[in-house]
Amino acid sequence: MSRARAGLVLFIALAIGIGGCGSSGDSEADRSSVVVVGAGAAGLASARRLADAGISVIVLEARNRIGGRTWSYDFGGETTIDLGASWIHGTHPELEQLVAELSLETVNTDFTNMLVHDTSGGTRQIDDETVADLEIRIGTRVIAAAINDAKASIQSIIDRMWQDNVLADYSFEFIQYITTMFFETEFAASSETIPAQAFLELLPPAGEPTEPGDDLGAKNTAFPHGYNQITDHLATGLDIRLNTVVQRIDYSGESVQITTDDGSYEADVVIVTVPIGVLKAGRIAFSPALPERKQGAIDRMGSGVLNKLYLRFPHVFWEQEPDVLGFSAPERGGFAVWHNMEKITGQPILMAFTSGQSAIDIERLNDAEIVALAMERLRGFYGDGIPEPIDYQITRWHSDPFSLGSYSYFALATELGDRAILAEPVVDKVLFAGEATIDRAFAQVPGAYMTGLREADRIIGWERFPSQR
Ligand SMILES: Cc1cc2nc3c(=O)[nH]c(=O)nc-3n(C[C@H](O)[C@H](O)[C@H](O)COP(=O)(O)OP(=O)(O)OC[C@H]3O[C@@H](n4cnc5c(N)ncnc54)[C@H](O)[C@@H]3O)c2cc1C
C-alpha cells in the first residue's frame, strides 16, 4: 500500500473512532497479477507491455522518482543534463523506433572525435588510424589471452606489452589514458579487475553481424531534453508506488508476498529489476533463498562504478570542435576523460567521467574537494586564467543505496553464461530483468529496456495467465 493511501486509511479510521494507531503494514496486502520491483527502463518497459496486454500490474519504486539510472536533471533552470545514462550507443532499433515515434530532439556524439592533451603541452587528435592501430596491437593480445589465459587482467596484458616492447611507439601516459578511456570508463571498473574473457561476452554469436549495440564509436544519440523523456512516456498511466522500498519477497506459497517499508503486496508473479549492486548486497531477502545457481551468478557478477561531474562555466574556454577531451597523466583514472557538453546542451558545460576504484575514492570526498580536484586538472592544461565554474553536479552511484554501483561488468570471478543465469525465472513466480540480465547490450538502457519486454512477453505467453482486459 502506498504511503498516501495508508495515510488516508488511518485518517478515516481515526475520524470514525476505530482502529487507533494502525500502520500500513497491518492492513490487507494490495493485490495485482504482477508486481514489478523498480521503475527504471526495465521495470517500466515490462509494466507498460503488461498493462497494454490487459494484465494488472503495480510498480514498486524505492526512490521518490522514476527512471532509476536514467536521471534527467534541470541544471540551474538553464538546461537539462543526464546524471545517469546519456546516450543510445550504436544501433538499437526498438528504442530508436520509440525515439522516432516521440519525435525527440537528438544530438549525435562521435566518441572517436577526441583530442588528447599530454602533460608536456602537446595534443594528439585521435584519428581512425590510431584507433585501428591500438585495436590491432592491444586487441590481438586481449583476444589471445581470452582464449589461453581467460582470467588475465587487462592491466597485466598491457604491462606485458610494455615488457615486450609492443607499445614503444606510444608514450606511457598516452597508453594510461587509453586504458582509462577504453577499458575503465567502458567497463566502469579498474583495469586490474577486468579479465580478458570479458571481451568474449561482447562478441556476437557465430554468424551474426556485430550489432546491435557493438558499434561504440561514431554513433551515439544524446537527448538535449533528457533521457527521462523515454521513461516518462513508458510510465504514462501506470500504477507506480514511489518511496516504497521492497525488503522481502516470499514465494513459498501459491502467490508471491512482497513486503515493503510501507505495507505488503501480493501477486501471482513478481519481476525483479533492481540493480546488480542491490542484489549483491542482499538488500532484498528472498524466501526461500534463491537457488544456489542464481545466487552464485549474482555473487560472481561485478558491479562497476562510473560517475559524472558536470561543471558549468561562464563561457567556453576549451576547444570547441572535439566531442571528447582527454587529459593524460602518468597515473590512470582521476579526471582524465571529459565530454564537451556544449555540443549537446548549447551551454558552456564540461562533463568528466571517473571510473572504477578511482571513482569510488573520489566520490568519498566532499563536493568542494571534488570540484577543486577537477579544476586542478583543467588548470594544469589550460592555465590559471580559466574561470571558476558557476555551477556543478556530482553523482555518487557507488554509495547510492538503490543502485550500489553504476552497472554490471564481467569481473575476474564472473563466468561466461552468468548473465543467462541471472535472467532465469525462479519457479515461474520470480522473474528477473534489468541491464545485468542480457548479453552484449548489458550496461545500457536499450539492453535494460529489452529485458523488460522479454519478461513481460514471458508472462503474456503463459497459458495460465490470460489477460484481464
Ligand atoms: C553514470 C552512468 C552513465 C551511464 N551511461 C549510459 C549511457 O550513456 N547509455 C546507456 O545506454 N547506458 C548508460 N548507463 C547504464 C544505464 O543507465 C543502465 O544500464 C540502465 O538505466 C539500467 O536500467 P534498469 O532498469 O536495469 O535499472 P535501474 O534504472 O537502476 O532501475 C532499477 C530500479 O530499482 C529501484 N530499486 C532499487 N532497490 C529497490 C528496492 N529495494 N525496492 C524498490 N525499488 C528498488 C531503483 O531505485 C531503480 O529505480 C549509465 C549508467 C550510469 C550510472
The ligand as an SDF file (V2000), in Angstrom:
LIG
                    3D

 53 58  0  0  0  0  0  0  0  0999 V2000
   26.7560    7.4200  -14.7830 C   0  0  0  0  0  0  0  0  0  0  0  0
   26.0930    6.4400  -15.7150 C   0  0  0  0  0  0  0  0  0  0  0  0
   26.1870    6.6270  -17.0840 C   0  0  0  0  0  0  0  0  0  0  0  0
   25.5670    5.7430  -17.9590 C   0  0  0  0  0  0  0  0  0  0  0  0
   25.6190    5.9990  -19.3010 N   0  0  0  0  0  0  0  0  0  0  0  0
   24.8850    5.2440  -20.1330 C   0  0  0  0  0  0  0  0  0  0  0  0
   24.7060    5.6520  -21.4880 C   0  0  0  0  0  0  0  0  0  0  0  0
   25.1800    6.7170  -21.9170 O   0  0  0  0  0  0  0  0  0  0  0  0
   23.9710    4.8300  -22.2970 N   0  0  0  0  0  0  0  0  0  0  0  0
   23.3780    3.6870  -21.8340 C   0  0  0  0  0  0  0  0  0  0  0  0
   22.7120    3.0070  -22.6230 O   0  0  0  0  0  0  0  0  0  0  0  0
   23.5000    3.3070  -20.5460 N   0  0  0  0  0  0  0  0  0  0  0  0
   24.2230    4.0650  -19.6890 C   0  0  0  0  0  0  0  0  0  0  0  0
   24.2830    3.7390  -18.3700 N   0  0  0  0  0  0  0  0  0  0  0  0
   23.6590    2.4810  -17.9150 C   0  0  0  0  0  0  0  0  0  0  0  0
   22.1340    2.6190  -17.8330 C   0  0  0  0  0  0  0  0  0  0  0  0
   21.8100    3.7750  -17.1160 O   0  0  0  0  0  0  0  0  0  0  0  0
   21.5560    1.3890  -17.1640 C   0  0  0  0  0  0  0  0  0  0  0  0
   22.0280    0.2250  -17.8030 O   0  0  0  0  0  0  0  0  0  0  0  0
   20.0280    1.3410  -17.2090 C   0  0  0  0  0  0  0  0  0  0  0  0
   19.4740    2.5960  -16.9500 O   0  0  0  0  0  0  0  0  0  0  0  0
   19.5640    0.3080  -16.1960 C   0  0  0  0  0  0  0  0  0  0  0  0
   18.1570    0.2130  -16.1940 O   0  0  0  0  0  0  0  0  0  0  0  0
   17.4710   -0.8690  -15.2530 P   0  0  0  0  0  0  0  0  0  0  0  0
   16.0180   -0.7290  -15.4080 O   0  0  0  0  0  0  0  0  0  0  0  0
   18.1040   -2.1850  -15.4440 O   0  0  0  0  0  0  0  0  0  0  0  0
   17.8990   -0.4240  -13.7660 O   0  0  0  0  0  0  0  0  0  0  0  0
   17.5290    0.8990  -12.9700 P   0  0  0  0  0  0  0  0  0  0  0  0
   17.3210    2.0310  -13.8940 O   0  0  0  0  0  0  0  0  0  0  0  0
   18.5590    1.0770  -11.9080 O   0  0  0  0  0  0  0  0  0  0  0  0
   16.1250    0.5300  -12.3070 O   0  0  0  0  0  0  0  0  0  0  0  0
   16.0400   -0.2320  -11.1430 C   0  0  0  0  0  0  0  0  0  0  0  0
   15.1490    0.4990  -10.1540 C   0  0  0  0  0  0  0  0  0  0  0  0
   15.0150   -0.2970   -8.9750 O   0  0  0  0  0  0  0  0  0  0  0  0
   14.8860    0.5920   -7.8780 C   0  0  0  0  0  0  0  0  0  0  0  0
   15.1720   -0.1210   -6.6430 N   0  0  0  0  0  0  0  0  0  0  0  0
   16.3650   -0.4950   -6.1260 C   0  0  0  0  0  0  0  0  0  0  0  0
   16.1930   -1.1630   -4.9680 N   0  0  0  0  0  0  0  0  0  0  0  0
   14.8640   -1.2180   -4.7470 C   0  0  0  0  0  0  0  0  0  0  0  0
   14.0690   -1.7750   -3.7130 C   0  0  0  0  0  0  0  0  0  0  0  0
   14.6000   -2.4400   -2.6820 N   0  0  0  0  0  0  0  0  0  0  0  0
   12.7150   -1.6220   -3.7780 N   0  0  0  0  0  0  0  0  0  0  0  0
   12.1300   -0.9640   -4.8150 C   0  0  0  0  0  0  0  0  0  0  0  0
   12.8500   -0.4200   -5.8250 N   0  0  0  0  0  0  0  0  0  0  0  0
   14.2070   -0.5560   -5.7900 C   0  0  0  0  0  0  0  0  0  0  0  0
   15.8890    1.6770   -8.1920 C   0  0  0  0  0  0  0  0  0  0  0  0
   15.6250    2.8520   -7.4720 O   0  0  0  0  0  0  0  0  0  0  0  0
   15.6970    1.8510   -9.6990 C   0  0  0  0  0  0  0  0  0  0  0  0
   14.7710    2.8740   -9.9840 O   0  0  0  0  0  0  0  0  0  0  0  0
   24.8720    4.6180  -17.4580 C   0  0  0  0  0  0  0  0  0  0  0  0
   24.7740    4.4320  -16.0850 C   0  0  0  0  0  0  0  0  0  0  0  0
   25.3530    5.3320  -15.2190 C   0  0  0  0  0  0  0  0  0  0  0  0
   25.1930    5.1470  -13.7380 C   0  0  0  0  0  0  0  0  0  0  0  0
  1  2  1  0
  2  3  1  0
  2 52  2  0
  3  4  2  0
  4  5  1  0
  4 50  1  0
  5  6  2  0
  6  7  1  0
  6 13  1  0
  7  8  2  0
  7  9  1  0
  9 10  1  0
 10 11  2  0
 10 12  1  0
 12 13  2  0
 13 14  1  0
 14 15  1  0
 14 50  1  0
 15 16  1  0
 16 17  1  0
 16 18  1  0
 18 19  1  0
 18 20  1  0
 20 21  1  0
 20 22  1  0
 22 23  1  0
 23 24  1  0
 24 25  2  0
 24 26  1  0
 24 27  1  0
 27 28  1  0
 28 29  2  0
 28 30  1  0
 28 31  1  0
 31 32  1  0
 32 33  1  0
 33 34  1  0
 33 48  1  0
 34 35  1  0
 35 36  1  0
 35 46  1  0
 36 37  1  0
 36 45  1  0
 37 38  2  0
 38 39  1  0
 39 40  1  0
 39 45  2  0
 40 41  1  0
 40 42  2  0
 42 43  1  0
 43 44  2  0
 44 45  1  0
 46 47  1  0
 46 48  1  0
 48 49  1  0
 50 51  2  0
 51 52  1  0
 52 53  1  0
M  END
$$$$
